[in-house]
Amino acid sequence: MGIEMEKVGENVYISLVEVEDVEKVIPSLGADVQLVRAQCYEQVTFATILAVRSFNRGTNHARTLGGELLLRLAGILQINEAIRKYGAANGENYLVVFGNSGEASEVMERFHLREKPLSRCGWDVLKNLLEKAALVEVL
């Protein structure tokens, strides 16, 4: 299975995947893997970079990178609300792996996740999504 995940930083990979049974996948994901629903690849990439940066600086609000990613996507500090809005569901989700490419491949194979072409946003939509993700910096 050829993994075409996008590398977006040091040991950070993102892919759009089809999830058939999210209830089976979620409990088995480790702390270094997150599945999220989002409008587009750029939105997930920006929120991921902000999440990693917040952990590096010690300004994170969540205990895990995956939790911080959800907060950034939602632009809020309430994890339950962020999960409700951007948490994984059956269908298309972005898989974010905070690890090496081997770990990314292993996750894809273990859960039989099918990659899909990345969904991209136009600037008119993306601008508002990026502003929302950056809000967590000032909250």
C-alpha positions as CSV (number, residue, x, y, z in Angstrom):
1,M,0.0,0.0,0.0
2,G,1.6,3.2,-1.1
3,I,1.4,5.9,1.6
4,E,1.2,9.4,0.2
5,M,0.8,11.3,3.4
6,E,1.9,14.9,3.3
7,K,4.9,15.7,5.6
8,V,4.1,19.1,7.2
9,G,6.9,19.3,9.7
10,E,9.5,17.4,11.6
11,N,7.8,14.0,12.2
12,V,4.3,15.3,11.4
13,Y,2.2,13.7,8.6
14,I,-1.3,14.4,7.4
15,S,-3.6,12.5,5.0
16,L,-7.3,12.5,4.1
17,V,-8.7,9.1,4.8
18,E,-12.0,7.2,4.6
19,V,-13.1,5.7,8.0
20,E,-15.7,3.1,7.9
21,D,-16.1,2.3,11.6
22,V,-14.9,5.2,13.8
23,E,-16.0,3.5,17.0
24,K,-13.6,0.7,16.3
25,V,-10.6,3.0,15.3
26,I,-10.7,5.7,17.9
27,P,-10.1,3.6,21.1
28,S,-7.0,2.1,19.4
29,L,-5.3,5.3,18.4
30,G,-2.3,6.3,20.5
31,A,-1.5,9.8,21.8
32,D,0.5,10.5,18.7
33,V,-2.3,10.0,16.3
34,Q,-5.5,12.1,15.8
35,L,-8.4,11.8,13.4
36,V,-10.3,15.1,12.8
37,R,-13.1,16.3,10.6
38,A,-12.3,19.6,8.9
39,Q,-13.1,21.5,5.7
40,C,-9.7,21.3,4.1
41,Y,-6.1,20.3,4.2
42,E,-4.8,23.8,4.8
43,Q,-7.0,24.2,7.8
44,V,-5.7,21.0,9.4
45,T,-2.1,21.8,8.5
46,F,-2.2,25.3,10.1
47,A,-3.9,24.0,13.3
48,T,-1.3,21.2,13.5
49,I,1.6,23.6,13.2
50,L,0.1,25.8,15.9
51,A,-0.4,22.8,18.1
52,V,3.1,21.6,17.8
53,R,4.5,25.1,18.3
54,S,2.4,25.5,21.4
55,F,3.9,22.3,22.9
56,N,7.4,23.4,22.0
57,R,6.9,26.8,23.7
58,G,5.0,25.3,26.7
59,T,1.9,27.3,25.9
60,N,-0.4,24.4,25.2
61,H,-3.8,24.2,26.7
62,A,-4.4,20.4,26.1
63,R,-2.5,17.5,27.5
64,T,-1.8,15.9,24.1
65,L,-0.9,17.1,20.7
66,G,-4.2,15.6,19.4
67,G,-6.2,17.5,21.9
68,E,-4.4,20.7,21.2
69,L,-5.1,20.2,17.5
70,L,-8.8,19.9,18.2
71,L,-8.7,23.1,20.3
72,R,-6.9,24.9,17.4
73,L,-9.4,23.7,14.8
74,A,-12.3,24.9,16.9
75,G,-10.7,28.1,18.0
76,I,-11.9,27.5,21.6
77,L,-10.5,26.1,24.9
78,Q,-13.3,23.7,25.7
79,I,-12.1,20.2,24.6
80,N,-15.6,18.7,24.7
81,E,-17.0,21.3,22.4
82,A,-13.9,21.0,20.1
83,I,-14.5,17.2,19.9
84,R,-18.1,17.7,19.1
85,K,-17.3,20.0,16.3
86,Y,-14.1,18.5,14.8
87,G,-13.8,15.0,16.3
88,A,-13.7,12.0,14.0
89,A,-16.8,10.5,12.5
90,N,-17.5,7.8,9.9
91,G,-16.6,9.1,6.4
92,E,-13.8,11.5,5.5
93,N,-11.4,12.5,8.2
94,Y,-7.9,13.9,8.3
95,L,-5.4,11.6,9.9
96,V,-2.6,13.4,11.7
97,V,0.4,11.4,12.8
98,F,2.9,12.9,15.2
99,G,5.7,10.5,14.5
100,N,7.9,9.1,11.7
101,S,6.7,7.9,8.3
102,G,6.9,4.3,9.4
103,E,4.4,5.0,12.2
104,A,2.2,6.8,9.7
105,S,2.2,3.8,7.4
106,E,1.6,1.4,10.2
107,V,-1.5,3.3,11.4
108,M,-2.9,3.4,7.8
109,E,-2.4,-0.4,7.4
110,R,-3.6,-1.4,10.9
111,F,-6.9,0.3,10.5
112,H,-7.3,-0.3,6.7
113,L,-7.7,3.4,6.1
114,R,-8.1,4.4,2.5
115,E,-6.4,7.6,1.4
116,K,-8.3,10.1,-0.6
117,P,-7.2,13.1,-2.6
118,L,-6.6,16.1,-0.2
119,S,-9.5,18.6,-0.1
120,R,-8.3,22.2,-0.5
121,C,-10.0,25.5,0.4
122,G,-10.1,28.7,-1.5
123,W,-8.7,31.8,0.2
124,D,-12.1,33.2,0.9
125,V,-13.0,30.2,3.1
126,L,-9.5,29.5,4.4
127,K,-9.0,33.0,5.8
128,N,-11.8,32.6,8.3
129,L,-10.6,29.1,9.3
130,L,-7.1,30.3,9.9
131,E,-8.2,33.2,12.0
132,K,-10.3,30.8,14.2
133,A,-7.3,28.5,14.7
134,A,-5.1,31.5,15.7
135,L,-7.6,32.7,18.3
136,V,-6.4,30.1,20.8
137,E,-3.1,32.0,21.0
138,V,-4.9,35.0,22.6
139,L,-7.5,33.2,24.7
